[in-house]
Amino acid sequence: MDNPTSLIAQICRQIEPIDQAWLNGARERQLTLTKPPGSLGRLEEIANRLAAIQRTATPVVTKKRIYVVAGDHGVTIESVSAYPREVTPQMVDNFLRGGAAINVLGRAGGIEVRVVDAGVDADLSDRAELIHAKVVRGTANFAIGPAMTREAVEACLVKGIELAQAAASDGINLLGIGEMGIGNTTAASAITAVLLKCDPEIVTGRGTGIDDAGLAHKIEVIRRAIEINKPDPDDALDVLAKVGGAEIGVMTGIVLGAAANHSPVIADGFISTTAAALALTLQPNARDYLFNGHRSAERGHAALIDFIGEQPVLDLSMRLGEGTGAALAMHVIEAAAKLLSEMATFADAGVSNKE
């Protein structure tokens, strides 16, 4: 394998903006379809960008996959979550048995759900269906020092890049990312506060459902973590190392790897959008390949959406994670592609488009 630093830099160099000629061609085709111009609203915008990503006038979605990436967080020792970290490996097993919300939505939408161990604090080596990409066995408590080393962060990104490349090799043409990890809304809030250069209170929510006192404590923990670690908002790897998580790092790599492969990738909610924002910090061109699945009810997500400049496909007041919002958004994106590719043109249908 290449040196991780060199590989990440190489992948970032490979990410090109989408070709405006293909985007314009899709817009022109929209005008020939049997409907009033613009009458399908954002479905047209989604389909046009998908056409430009796939470099075709008739985009298709035939194989869909969501990576659910799991990792534990040392900061849970600070009592920032209503659930213990033991829930993370328990939920991984639930995913593998097909009993979680994401499994239900995956079956409903014909979406392959793959579960990834990026940093679960448990020995899961005997789970045959699990993708074993463990970089750390849980992060360190970032309230007293860095969550990970920079070397571990680079390893996480490489794992994510490899997952995106595997998806491309398997013919996946619509990829989604989701996550599981007790304590990860604390990490996501810390990352968001750093990137937006704002007070953590603005972007920190209740996560697993903590009460008012718990929320106030969680905010203070994040403030302390940022003050102690001093993450550099212009250095995504430094932010990940100081206040991030292994699953967030792997998802960051997936976004970069998908963009390098000219593959659309859907971020789920707050935590996965944090990973997407870090990917865009490393390579802004990746934005062209990114779709926001939904607007999470977590407090920080709206600010993060504004930061990356990509409006969500759906807004259903969800905040579960797991890739559930990405799964639902896949239905919309697939429908948008079919409309652009399969609708009759005015000429085909013998319908006049002149007043």
Contacts in CASP RR format, 6 or more apart in sequence:
PFRMAT RR
TARGET T0000
AUTHOR 0000-0000-0000
METHOD contacts of the structure
MODEL  1
MDNPTSLIAQICRQIEPIDQAWLNGARERQLTLTKPPGSLGRLEEIANRL
AAIQRTATPVVTKKRIYVVAGDHGVTIESVSAYPREVTPQMVDNFLRGGA
AINVLGRAGGIEVRVVDAGVDADLSDRAELIHAKVVRGTANFAIGPAMTR
EAVEACLVKGIELAQAAASDGINLLGIGEMGIGNTTAASAITAVLLKCDP
EIVTGRGTGIDDAGLAHKIEVIRRAIEINKPDPDDALDVLAKVGGAEIGV
MTGIVLGAAANHSPVIADGFISTTAAALALTLQPNARDYLFNGHRSAERG
HAALIDFIGEQPVLDLSMRLGEGTGAALAMHVIEAAAKLLSEMATFADAG
VSNKE
1 7 0 8 1.000
1 158 0 8 1.000
2 10 0 8 1.000
4 151 0 8 1.000
4 154 0 8 1.000
4 155 0 8 1.000
4 157 0 8 1.000
4 158 0 8 1.000
5 154 0 8 1.000
7 158 0 8 1.000
7 161 0 8 1.000
8 154 0 8 1.000
8 157 0 8 1.000
8 158 0 8 1.000
8 161 0 8 1.000
8 256 0 8 1.000
8 282 0 8 1.000
11 161 0 8 1.000
11 253 0 8 1.000
11 256 0 8 1.000
11 257 0 8 1.000
11 260 0 8 1.000
12 256 0 8 1.000
12 260 0 8 1.000
12 282 0 8 1.000
12 283 0 8 1.000
14 260 0 8 1.000
15 256 0 8 1.000
15 257 0 8 1.000
15 259 0 8 1.000
15 260 0 8 1.000
15 283 0 8 1.000
15 285 0 8 1.000
15 286 0 8 1.000
15 289 0 8 1.000
16 285 0 8 1.000
17 285 0 8 1.000
17 288 0 8 1.000
18 49 0 8 1.000
18 52 0 8 1.000
18 53 0 8 1.000
18 288 0 8 1.000
18 289 0 8 1.000
19 52 0 8 1.000
19 55 0 8 1.000
20 52 0 8 1.000
22 51 0 8 1.000
22 52 0 8 1.000
22 55 0 8 1.000
22 56 0 8 1.000
22 57 0 8 1.000
23 48 0 8 1.000
23 49 0 8 1.000
23 51 0 8 1.000
23 52 0 8 1.000
25 51 0 8 1.000
25 57 0 8 1.000
26 47 0 8 1.000
26 48 0 8 1.000
26 49 0 8 1.000
26 51 0 8 1.000
26 52 0 8 1.000
26 57 0 8 1.000
26 59 0 8 1.000
26 340 0 8 1.000
27 44 0 8 1.000
27 48 0 8 1.000
29 51 0 8 1.000
29 57 0 8 1.000
29 340 0 8 1.000
30 37 0 8 1.000
30 38 0 8 1.000
30 44 0 8 1.000
30 47 0 8 1.000
30 48 0 8 1.000
30 340 0 8 1.000
31 37 0 8 1.000
32 345 0 8 1.000
32 346 0 8 1.000
32 347 0 8 1.000
32 353 0 8 1.000
33 339 0 8 1.000
33 340 0 8 1.000
33 343 0 8 1.000
33 344 0 8 1.000
33 345 0 8 1.000
33 346 0 8 1.000
34 343 0 8 1.000
34 344 0 8 1.000
34 345 0 8 1.000
34 346 0 8 1.000
34 349 0 8 1.000
34 351 0 8 1.000
34 353 0 8 1.000
35 343 0 8 1.000
38 44 0 8 1.000
40 336 0 8 1.000
40 339 0 8 1.000
42 311 0 8 1.000
42 313 0 8 1.000
43 332 0 8 1.000
43 335 0 8 1.000
43 336 0 8 1.000
43 339 0 8 1.000
44 336 0 8 1.000
44 339 0 8 1.000
44 340 0 8 1.000
46 291 0 8 1.000
46 313 0 8 1.000
46 332 0 8 1.000
46 333 0 8 1.000
46 336 0 8 1.000
47 59 0 8 1.000
47 336 0 8 1.000
47 337 0 8 1.000
47 339 0 8 1.000
47 340 0 8 1.000
48 340 0 8 1.000
49 264 0 8 1.000
49 288 0 8 1.000
50 59 0 8 1.000
50 61 0 8 1.000
50 264 0 8 1.000
50 333 0 8 1.000
50 336 0 8 1.000
50 337 0 8 1.000
50 340 0 8 1.000
51 57 0 8 1.000
51 58 0 8 1.000
51 59 0 8 1.000
51 337 0 8 1.000
51 340 0 8 1.000
52 288 0 8 1.000
53 59 0 8 1.000
53 262 0 8 1.000
53 263 0 8 1.000
53 264 0 8 1.000
53 288 0 8 1.000
53 289 0 8 1.000
54 60 0 8 1.000
54 173 0 8 1.000
54 262 0 8 1.000
55 262 0 8 1.000
57 340 0 8 1.000
58 340 0 8 1.000
58 341 0 8 1.000
59 337 0 8 1.000
59 340 0 8 1.000
59 341 0 8 1.000
60 173 0 8 1.000
60 337 0 8 1.000
60 341 0 8 1.000
61 173 0 8 1.000
61 174 0 8 1.000
61 330 0 8 1.000
61 333 0 8 1.000
61 334 0 8 1.000
61 337 0 8 1.000
61 338 0 8 1.000
62 173 0 8 1.000
63 112 0 8 1.000
63 170 0 8 1.000
63 171 0 8 1.000
63 172 0 8 1.000
63 173 0 8 1.000
63 174 0 8 1.000
64 109 0 8 1.000
64 110 0 8 1.000
64 111 0 8 1.000
64 112 0 8 1.000
64 172 0 8 1.000
64 173 0 8 1.000
64 174 0 8 1.000
64 175 0 8 1.000
64 176 0 8 1.000
64 330 0 8 1.000
64 334 0 8 1.000
65 111 0 8 1.000
65 112 0 8 1.000
65 113 0 8 1.000
65 114 0 8 1.000
65 167 0 8 1.000
65 170 0 8 1.000
65 172 0 8 1.000
65 174 0 8 1.000
65 175 0 8 1.000
65 176 0 8 1.000
66 102 0 8 1.000
66 106 0 8 1.000
66 111 0 8 1.000
66 112 0 8 1.000
66 113 0 8 1.000
66 114 0 8 1.000
66 175 0 8 1.000
66 176 0 8 1.000
66 177 0 8 1.000
66 178 0 8 1.000
66 323 0 8 1.000
66 326 0 8 1.000
66 327 0 8 1.000
67 114 0 8 1.000
67 115 0 8 1.000
67 116 0 8 1.000
67 131 0 8 1.000
67 163 0 8 1.000
67 167 0 8 1.000
67 175 0 8 1.000
67 176 0 8 1.000
67 177 0 8 1.000
67 178 0 8 1.000
67 251 0 8 1.000
67 254 0 8 1.000
68 95 0 8 1.000
68 102 0 8 1.000
68 113 0 8 1.000
68 114 0 8 1.000
68 115 0 8 1.000
68 116 0 8 1.000
68 178 0 8 1.000
68 179 0 8 1.000
68 180 0 8 1.000
68 322 0 8 1.000
68 323 0 8 1.000
69 116 0 8 1.000
69 118 0 8 1.000
69 177 0 8 1.000
69 178 0 8 1.000
69 179 0 8 1.000
69 180 0 8 1.000
69 247 0 8 1.000
69 250 0 8 1.000
69 251 0 8 1.000
69 254 0 8 1.000
70 88 0 8 1.000
70 89 0 8 1.000
70 91 0 8 1.000
70 92 0 8 1.000
70 115 0 8 1.000
70 116 0 8 1.000
70 117 0 8 1.000
70 118 0 8 1.000
70 119 0 8 1.000
70 120 0 8 1.000
70 179 0 8 1.000
70 180 0 8 1.000
70 181 0 8 1.000
70 247 0 8 1.000
71 88 0 8 1.000
71 117 0 8 1.000
71 118 0 8 1.000
71 119 0 8 1.000
71 120 0 8 1.000
71 121 0 8 1.000
71 138 0 8 1.000
71 179 0 8 1.000
71 180 0 8 1.000
71 181 0 8 1.000
71 184 0 8 1.000
71 245 0 8 1.000
71 246 0 8 1.000
71 247 0 8 1.000
72 85 0 8 1.000
72 88 0 8 1.000
72 119 0 8 1.000
72 120 0 8 1.000
72 121 0 8 1.000
72 122 0 8 1.000
72 137 0 8 1.000
72 138 0 8 1.000
72 139 0 8 1.000
72 181 0 8 1.000
72 182 0 8 1.000
72 183 0 8 1.000
73 85 0 8 1.000
73 138 0 8 1.000
73 139 0 8 1.000
73 147 0 8 1.000
73 181 0 8 1.000
73 182 0 8 1.000
73 183 0 8 1.000
73 184 0 8 1.000
73 186 0 8 1.000
73 187 0 8 1.000
73 245 0 8 1.000
74 85 0 8 1.000
74 121 0 8 1.000
74 138 0 8 1.000
74 139 0 8 1.000
74 140 0 8 1.000
74 141 0 8 1.000
74 142 0 8 1.000
74 147 0 8 1.000
75 139 0 8 1.000
75 141 0 8 1.000
75 142 0 8 1.000
75 143 0 8 1.000
75 147 0 8 1.000
75 183 0 8 1.000
75 186 0 8 1.000
75 187 0 8 1.000
75 221 0 8 1.000
75 225 0 8 1.000
76 84 0 8 1.000
76 85 0 8 1.000
76 182 0 8 1.000
76 183 0 8 1.000
76 186 0 8 1.000
77 141 0 8 1.000
78 141 0 8 1.000
78 143 0 8 1.000
78 217 0 8 1.000
78 221 0 8 1.000
79 214 0 8 1.000
79 217 0 8 1.000
80 183 0 8 1.000
80 186 0 8 1.000
80 210 0 8 1.000
80 214 0 8 1.000
80 217 0 8 1.000
80 218 0 8 1.000
80 221 0 8 1.000
81 182 0 8 1.000
81 183 0 8 1.000
81 185 0 8 1.000
81 186 0 8 1.000
81 207 0 8 1.000
81 208 0 8 1.000
81 210 0 8 1.000
82 207 0 8 1.000
82 208 0 8 1.000
82 209 0 8 1.000
82 210 0 8 1.000
83 182 0 8 1.000
83 208 0 8 1.000
84 182 0 8 1.000
85 121 0 8 1.000
85 181 0 8 1.000
85 182 0 8 1.000
85 183 0 8 1.000
87 181 0 8 1.000
87 182 0 8 1.000
88 120 0 8 1.000
88 121 0 8 1.000
88 122 0 8 1.000
88 180 0 8 1.000
88 181 0 8 1.000
88 182 0 8 1.000
89 120 0 8 1.000
89 121 0 8 1.000
89 122 0 8 1.000
89 124 0 8 1.000
91 100 0 8 1.000
91 180 0 8 1.000
91 181 0 8 1.000
92 115 0 8 1.000
92 117 0 8 1.000
92 120 0 8 1.000
92 124 0 8 1.000
92 127 0 8 1.000
92 130 0 8 1.000
92 180 0 8 1.000
93 127 0 8 1.000
94 100 0 8 1.000
95 102 0 8 1.000
95 103 0 8 1.000
95 113 0 8 1.000
95 115 0 8 1.000
95 180 0 8 1.000
95 322 0 8 1.000
96 115 0 8 1.000
96 127 0 8 1.000
96 129 0 8 1.000
96 130 0 8 1.000
98 113 0 8 1.000
100 322 0 8 1.000
101 320 0 8 1.000
101 322 0 8 1.000
101 324 0 8 1.000
102 113 0 8 1.000
102 178 0 8 1.000
102 321 0 8 1.000
102 322 0 8 1.000
102 323 0 8 1.000
102 324 0 8 1.000
102 327 0 8 1.000
103 113 0 8 1.000
105 111 0 8 1.000
105 324 0 8 1.000
105 325 0 8 1.000
105 327 0 8 1.000
105 328 0 8 1.000
106 112 0 8 1.000
106 113 0 8 1.000
106 327 0 8 1.000
109 327 0 8 1.000
109 330 0 8 1.000
109 331 0 8 1.000
111 327 0 8 1.000
111 330 0 8 1.000
112 172 0 8 1.000
114 131 0 8 1.000
115 129 0 8 1.000
115 130 0 8 1.000
115 131 0 8 1.000
116 130 0 8 1.000
116 131 0 8 1.000
116 133 0 8 1.000
116 159 0 8 1.000
116 163 0 8 1.000
116 247 0 8 1.000
116 250 0 8 1.000
117 124 0 8 1.000
117 127 0 8 1.000
117 130 0 8 1.000
117 131 0 8 1.000
117 132 0 8 1.000
117 133 0 8 1.000
117 134 0 8 1.000
118 133 0 8 1.000
118 134 0 8 1.000
118 135 0 8 1.000
118 156 0 8 1.000
118 159 0 8 1.000
118 246 0 8 1.000
118 247 0 8 1.000
118 249 0 8 1.000
118 250 0 8 1.000
119 134 0 8 1.000
119 135 0 8 1.000
119 136 0 8 1.000
119 137 0 8 1.000
119 138 0 8 1.000
119 139 0 8 1.000
119 245 0 8 1.000
119 246 0 8 1.000
119 247 0 8 1.000
120 134 0 8 1.000
120 137 0 8 1.000
120 138 0 8 1.000
120 181 0 8 1.000
121 137 0 8 1.000
121 138 0 8 1.000
122 137 0 8 1.000
124 130 0 8 1.000
124 132 0 8 1.000
124 134 0 8 1.000
125 132 0 8 1.000
131 163 0 8 1.000
133 159 0 8 1.000
133 160 0 8 1.000
133 162 0 8 1.000
133 163 0 8 1.000
133 250 0 8 1.000
134 246 0 8 1.000
135 148 0 8 1.000
135 152 0 8 1.000
135 155 0 8 1.000
135 156 0 8 1.000
135 159 0 8 1.000
135 246 0 8 1.000
135 250 0 8 1.000
136 148 0 8 1.000
136 152 0 8 1.000
136 246 0 8 1.000
138 246 0 8 1.000
139 147 0 8 1.000
139 148 0 8 1.000
139 187 0 8 1.000
139 244 0 8 1.000
139 245 0 8 1.000
139 246 0 8 1.000
140 146 0 8 1.000
140 147 0 8 1.000
140 148 0 8 1.000
141 147 0 8 1.000
142 187 0 8 1.000
142 190 0 8 1.000
142 225 0 8 1.000
142 229 0 8 1.000
142 242 0 8 1.000
142 243 0 8 1.000
142 244 0 8 1.000
143 221 0 8 1.000
143 224 0 8 1.000
143 225 0 8 1.000
143 228 0 8 1.000
144 228 0 8 1.000
145 225 0 8 1.000
145 228 0 8 1.000
145 229 0 8 1.000
145 242 0 8 1.000
146 229 0 8 1.000
146 241 0 8 1.000
146 242 0 8 1.000
147 187 0 8 1.000
147 240 0 8 1.000
147 241 0 8 1.000
147 242 0 8 1.000
147 243 0 8 1.000
147 244 0 8 1.000
147 245 0 8 1.000
148 156 0 8 1.000
148 240 0 8 1.000
148 241 0 8 1.000
148 244 0 8 1.000
148 245 0 8 1.000
148 246 0 8 1.000
149 241 0 8 1.000
150 237 0 8 1.000
150 238 0 8 1.000
150 241 0 8 1.000
152 241 0 8 1.000
152 246 0 8 1.000
153 237 0 8 1.000
153 240 0 8 1.000
153 241 0 8 1.000
153 249 0 8 1.000
154 237 0 8 1.000
156 240 0 8 1.000
156 245 0 8 1.000
156 246 0 8 1.000
156 249 0 8 1.000
156 250 0 8 1.000
156 252 0 8 1.000
156 253 0 8 1.000
157 237 0 8 1.000
157 249 0 8 1.000
157 250 0 8 1.000
157 252 0 8 1.000
157 253 0 8 1.000
157 256 0 8 1.000
158 253 0 8 1.000
159 250 0 8 1.000
159 253 0 8 1.000
160 249 0 8 1.000
160 250 0 8 1.000
160 251 0 8 1.000
160 252 0 8 1.000
160 253 0 8 1.000
160 254 0 8 1.000
160 256 0 8 1.000
160 257 0 8 1.000
161 253 0 8 1.000
161 254 0 8 1.000
161 256 0 8 1.000
161 257 0 8 1.000
161 260 0 8 1.000
163 250 0 8 1.000
163 253 0 8 1.000
163 254 0 8 1.000
164 175 0 8 1.000
164 253 0 8 1.000
164 254 0 8 1.000
164 255 0 8 1.000
164 256 0 8 1.000
164 257 0 8 1.000
164 258 0 8 1.000
164 260 0 8 1.000
164 261 0 8 1.000
164 263 0 8 1.000
164 265 0 8 1.000
165 257 0 8 1.000
165 261 0 8 1.000
167 175 0 8 1.000
167 258 0 8 1.000
167 263 0 8 1.000
168 258 0 8 1.000
168 261 0 8 1.000
168 263 0 8 1.000
172 263 0 8 1.000
173 263 0 8 1.000
173 264 0 8 1.000
174 263 0 8 1.000
174 264 0 8 1.000
174 266 0 8 1.000
174 330 0 8 1.000
174 333 0 8 1.000
174 334 0 8 1.000
175 254 0 8 1.000
175 258 0 8 1.000
175 263 0 8 1.000
175 264 0 8 1.000
175 265 0 8 1.000
175 266 0 8 1.000
176 254 0 8 1.000
176 265 0 8 1.000
176 266 0 8 1.000
176 267 0 8 1.000
176 268 0 8 1.000
176 323 0 8 1.000
176 326 0 8 1.000
176 330 0 8 1.000
177 251 0 8 1.000
177 254 0 8 1.000
177 255 0 8 1.000
177 265 0 8 1.000
177 266 0 8 1.000
177 267 0 8 1.000
177 268 0 8 1.000
177 272 0 8 1.000
177 275 0 8 1.000
177 323 0 8 1.000
177 326 0 8 1.000
178 251 0 8 1.000
178 268 0 8 1.000
178 269 0 8 1.000
178 271 0 8 1.000
178 272 0 8 1.000
178 321 0 8 1.000
178 322 0 8 1.000
178 323 0 8 1.000
178 326 0 8 1.000
179 247 0 8 1.000
179 248 0 8 1.000
179 251 0 8 1.000
179 268 0 8 1.000
179 271 0 8 1.000
179 272 0 8 1.000
179 321 0 8 1.000
179 322 0 8 1.000
179 323 0 8 1.000
180 247 0 8 1.000
180 321 0 8 1.000
180 322 0 8 1.000
181 247 0 8 1.000
182 208 0 8 1.000
183 208 0 8 1.000
184 245 0 8 1.000
184 247 0 8 1.000
184 248 0 8 1.000
184 271 0 8 1.000
185 204 0 8 1.000
185 205 0 8 1.000
185 207 0 8 1.000
185 208 0 8 1.000
185 270 0 8 1.000
185 271 0 8 1.000
185 298 0 8 1.000
186 204 0 8 1.000
186 218 0 8 1.000
186 221 0 8 1.000
186 222 0 8 1.000
187 243 0 8 1.000
187 244 0 8 1.000
187 245 0 8 1.000
187 248 0 8 1.000
187 271 0 8 1.000
187 274 0 8 1.000
188 248 0 8 1.000
188 270 0 8 1.000
188 271 0 8 1.000
188 274 0 8 1.000
188 298 0 8 1.000
189 200 0 8 1.000
189 203 0 8 1.000
189 204 0 8 1.000
189 205 0 8 1.000
189 218 0 8 1.000
189 222 0 8 1.000
189 300 0 8 1.000
190 200 0 8 1.000
190 222 0 8 1.000
190 225 0 8 1.000
190 226 0 8 1.000
190 243 0 8 1.000
190 244 0 8 1.000
191 239 0 8 1.000
191 240 0 8 1.000
191 243 0 8 1.000
191 244 0 8 1.000
191 248 0 8 1.000
191 274 0 8 1.000
191 277 0 8 1.000
191 278 0 8 1.000
192 203 0 8 1.000
192 274 0 8 1.000
192 277 0 8 1.000
192 300 0 8 1.000
192 303 0 8 1.000
192 304 0 8 1.000
192 307 0 8 1.000
193 199 0 8 1.000
193 200 0 8 1.000
193 202 0 8 1.000
193 203 0 8 1.000
193 204 0 8 1.000
193 222 0 8 1.000
193 226 0 8 1.000
194 226 0 8 1.000
194 231 0 8 1.000
194 233 0 8 1.000
194 239 0 8 1.000
194 243 0 8 1.000
195 233 0 8 1.000
195 239 0 8 1.000
195 277 0 8 1.000
195 278 0 8 1.000
195 281 0 8 1.000
195 304 0 8 1.000
195 307 0 8 1.000
196 202 0 8 1.000
196 203 0 8 1.000
196 303 0 8 1.000
196 304 0 8 1.000
196 307 0 8 1.000
197 233 0 8 1.000
198 303 0 8 1.000
199 223 0 8 1.000
200 219 0 8 1.000
200 222 0 8 1.000
200 223 0 8 1.000
200 226 0 8 1.000
201 219 0 8 1.000
202 299 0 8 1.000
202 300 0 8 1.000
202 303 0 8 1.000
203 299 0 8 1.000
203 300 0 8 1.000
203 303 0 8 1.000
203 304 0 8 1.000
204 215 0 8 1.000
204 218 0 8 1.000
204 219 0 8 1.000
204 222 0 8 1.000
204 299 0 8 1.000
204 300 0 8 1.000
205 215 0 8 1.000
205 218 0 8 1.000
205 298 0 8 1.000
205 299 0 8 1.000
205 300 0 8 1.000
206 215 0 8 1.000
207 298 0 8 1.000
207 319 0 8 1.000
210 218 0 8 1.000
222 243 0 8 1.000
225 242 0 8 1.000
225 243 0 8 1.000
226 243 0 8 1.000
229 242 0 8 1.000
229 243 0 8 1.000
230 242 0 8 1.000
231 238 0 8 1.000
231 239 0 8 1.000
231 241 0 8 1.000
231 242 0 8 1.000
231 243 0 8 1.000
232 238 0 8 1.000
232 239 0 8 1.000
233 239 0 8 1.000
234 281 0 8 1.000
236 252 0 8 1.000
236 278 0 8 1.000
236 279 0 8 1.000
236 281 0 8 1.000
236 282 0 8 1.000
237 282 0 8 1.000
239 278 0 8 1.000
239 281 0 8 1.000
240 248 0 8 1.000
240 249 0 8 1.000
240 252 0 8 1.000
240 278 0 8 1.000
247 271 0 8 1.000
248 271 0 8 1.000
248 274 0 8 1.000
248 275 0 8 1.000
248 278 0 8 1.000
249 275 0 8 1.000
249 278 0 8 1.000
251 271 0 8 1.000
251 272 0 8 1.000
251 275 0 8 1.000
251 276 0 8 1.000
252 275 0 8 1.000
252 276 0 8 1.000
252 278 0 8 1.000
252 279 0 8 1.000
252 282 0 8 1.000
253 275 0 8 1.000
253 279 0 8 1.000
254 265 0 8 1.000
254 275 0 8 1.000
255 265 0 8 1.000
255 267 0 8 1.000
255 275 0 8 1.000
255 276 0 8 1.000
255 279 0 8 1.000
255 286 0 8 1.000
255 289 0 8 1.000
255 290 0 8 1.000
256 279 0 8 1.000
256 282 0 8 1.000
256 283 0 8 1.000
256 286 0 8 1.000
257 263 0 8 1.000
258 264 0 8 1.000
258 265 0 8 1.000
258 289 0 8 1.000
259 265 0 8 1.000
259 279 0 8 1.000
259 283 0 8 1.000
259 285 0 8 1.000
259 286 0 8 1.000
259 288 0 8 1.000
259 289 0 8 1.000
259 290 0 8 1.000
262 289 0 8 1.000
263 289 0 8 1.000
264 289 0 8 1.000
264 290 0 8 1.000
264 291 0 8 1.000
264 333 0 8 1.000
265 289 0 8 1.000
265 290 0 8 1.000
265 291 0 8 1.000
266 290 0 8 1.000
266 291 0 8 1.000
266 292 0 8 1.000
266 293 0 8 1.000
266 313 0 8 1.000
266 326 0 8 1.000
266 329 0 8 1.000
266 330 0 8 1.000
266 333 0 8 1.000
267 273 0 8 1.000
267 275 0 8 1.000
267 276 0 8 1.000
267 290 0 8 1.000
267 291 0 8 1.000
267 292 0 8 1.000
267 293 0 8 1.000
267 326 0 8 1.000
268 293 0 8 1.000
268 294 0 8 1.000
268 321 0 8 1.000
268 322 0 8 1.000
268 323 0 8 1.000
268 324 0 8 1.000
268 325 0 8 1.000
268 326 0 8 1.000
269 292 0 8 1.000
269 293 0 8 1.000
269 294 0 8 1.000
269 296 0 8 1.000
269 298 0 8 1.000
269 301 0 8 1.000
269 319 0 8 1.000
269 321 0 8 1.000
269 323 0 8 1.000
269 325 0 8 1.000
269 326 0 8 1.000
270 296 0 8 1.000
270 298 0 8 1.000
270 300 0 8 1.000
270 301 0 8 1.000
270 304 0 8 1.000
270 319 0 8 1.000
270 321 0 8 1.000
271 321 0 8 1.000
272 321 0 8 1.000
272 323 0 8 1.000
272 326 0 8 1.000
273 292 0 8 1.000
273 296 0 8 1.000
273 301 0 8 1.000
273 304 0 8 1.000
273 305 0 8 1.000
273 308 0 8 1.000
274 304 0 8 1.000
276 286 0 8 1.000
276 290 0 8 1.000
276 292 0 8 1.000
276 308 0 8 1.000
277 304 0 8 1.000
277 307 0 8 1.000
277 308 0 8 1.000
279 286 0 8 1.000
279 290 0 8 1.000
280 286 0 8 1.000
280 287 0 8 1.000
280 290 0 8 1.000
280 308 0 8 1.000
287 308 0 8 1.000
287 309 0 8 1.000
287 310 0 8 1.000
290 308 0 8 1.000
290 310 0 8 1.000
291 310 0 8 1.000
291 313 0 8 1.000
291 329 0 8 1.000
291 333 0 8 1.000
292 305 0 8 1.000
292 308 0 8 1.000
292 310 0 8 1.000
292 311 0 8 1.000
292 312 0 8 1.000
292 313 0 8 1.000
292 329 0 8 1.000
293 312 0 8 1.000
293 313 0 8 1.000
293 314 0 8 1.000
293 325 0 8 1.000
293 326 0 8 1.000
293 328 0 8 1.000
293 329 0 8 1.000
294 312 0 8 1.000
294 313 0 8 1.000
294 314 0 8 1.000
294 315 0 8 1.000
294 316 0 8 1.000
294 318 0 8 1.000
294 325 0 8 1.000
294 326 0 8 1.000
294 328 0 8 1.000
294 329 0 8 1.000
295 301 0 8 1.000
295 302 0 8 1.000
295 305 0 8 1.000
295 312 0 8 1.000
295 314 0 8 1.000
295 315 0 8 1.000
296 318 0 8 1.000
296 319 0 8 1.000
296 321 0 8 1.000
297 317 0 8 1.000
297 318 0 8 1.000
297 319 0 8 1.000
298 319 0 8 1.000
305 311 0 8 1.000
305 312 0 8 1.000
312 329 0 8 1.000
313 329 0 8 1.000
313 332 0 8 1.000
313 333 0 8 1.000
314 325 0 8 1.000
314 328 0 8 1.000
314 329 0 8 1.000
314 332 0 8 1.000
316 325 0 8 1.000
316 328 0 8 1.000
318 324 0 8 1.000
318 325 0 8 1.000
346 352 0 8 1.000
346 353 0 8 1.000
END
